[in-house]
């Protein structure tokens, strides 16, 4: 079993265009943006066809993808108070790493150990109702967490 959090993507809505009409943009960046736009349109019209339209990224494109990202890691268990639910909020950073590589740059052991102290002091409301006595949350594992990588800008 993989010891990874659930990783999802999110993006700010934006478009990249030059303010100088005489300048030209990078063709690959424009093509990637066009593909994303096409898939968004298809998904709105016919979701099943949009999923079939997803093409694997060419081998060189992944290595060349540079972006500004911000990473968030949260424990979404309902019993955790909101002020303790967000384990990590990274600063926006310019990178060419994949989402998984970004995860491995974060010192998860220390974050998880600190968060588990809070979990072990938090009552599990459902289990408490069933048993009739106070039951506390189990320590979280990495795979219990959710990680969202927000693409602020893609170049």
N, C-alpha and C positions, 0 to 999 in steps of 0.2 A: 504494500500500500504506500502511495506517495505521501511524504510529509511536506506538503505544500499547501498554502492557503488557497482559497478560491480566488482566482485572479480575473478581474474584469476590466474592461476598457471604458474610458469615457473621454469626451473631447469637448473643448470649447468650440462653439460655432464661430467660424471665421473664414475669411478668404484671404489668400495671399496675392497681392497684386502690387505692381510697382506704381508709384505716384508719377514717375517720369514716363510719359508715353513712348519716348524714343528708346528706352532700355528694354532688353529682352530677358525673360526668366529662364530658369533651368528647365529643359524639356521634360526630364523625368519627373520633376516635381509637378509640373502641369499635368502630365499624363496620369500620375497617381491621384491627383485631386479630381481629375475628370472621371476616373474609374469609381472613386468614392461617391461622387455626385450621381453617376449612372446607377450605382447599386442602391443608393438611397431612393431615387425615383422609382426603380423597379420594385423595391420592397414595399413602397407605399401602394403601388398598383396591384402587384401579385407577389406576395411574400415567397411562395414556393419557387417561382422563377428567379427571384433575386438570389436565393440561396444557391441555385444551380449556376448562376452567373459568376460566382466567386471563383477566381482563378488563383492558382498558387503564385506566389511572388517569385520573380526570377531570382536566380541565385545571387547575383551581384547587388540587387536592389536592397536586400536586407542589411548587408554590410554598410551600404552607403546611406542608410536612413538616419538622418540627424533630426533631433526634435528637442523641444523643451517640454519636460514632463514634471508632474508633481505626483508623489505616491502617498496614498492613505492606507492605513491598515486598521481595521476595526473588529471588535467583538460584537456581533449583532444579537447576542442573546438578550431576550426581552427583560430578564431580571437584572441585568447590569445597568446601574444608573448611567444616564447620558454622559455625565462628566467623566466617567471612567471608561466609556465605550470606545473612544478613539485612542488606540495604542500608539500610533505613529502618524505624523503629518510632516512629510518632507518638504523642504524648500524647493521651489521650481529650479530645475537644473537642465543644462544643455548636455545632451548625451547621445550616444549611438548604440547604447545597450538595449537588449530585448527586455520585455517585462520580467521574465524569469531571472535574467542577470541582475536587474535592479533589485529584485527580492534578496538575492544573495549578498548584496552590498549592505544590507541593513543588519544591524546586530540584534537578531531576533531573540537569542537566548536571554539576554538581559531584559528586553522589553517584556517577554513572556513571563519570566520569573517574577518581575515586579507586578504585572497584571494579575498573575495567579494568586498573589497575596490578597488582592481585592476580591477575586472570585471566591476564594475559600471563606471569606467573611460575609458573602452575599447569600441570602436565603433563596433557595429554588422554590418559587411559589407553587408550581404545579405538584412537585413531589411532596411539599409540606402539606398541601390540601389532601392528597391521597393518603399519606401516612398518619396525619394528625399530630406530627411532631416536627420540630425544625430540621429541615434537611438543607445542607449547604451545597452550592454548586461545586462540581468537580473541577479540577484544574484544566485549563484549556490546552489543547494541543495546537500545533501550527495549522493543521488542516481544518480546525474549527473556525479559523479567522477568515476575514474577507479582505482582499487587497484590491484597491482600485488604482489604476494608473491613468491619470488624466493627461492627454496630449494637449498641451497649451498651443504649441505651434509645431508643424512638421515641415522640414525643409528638404 
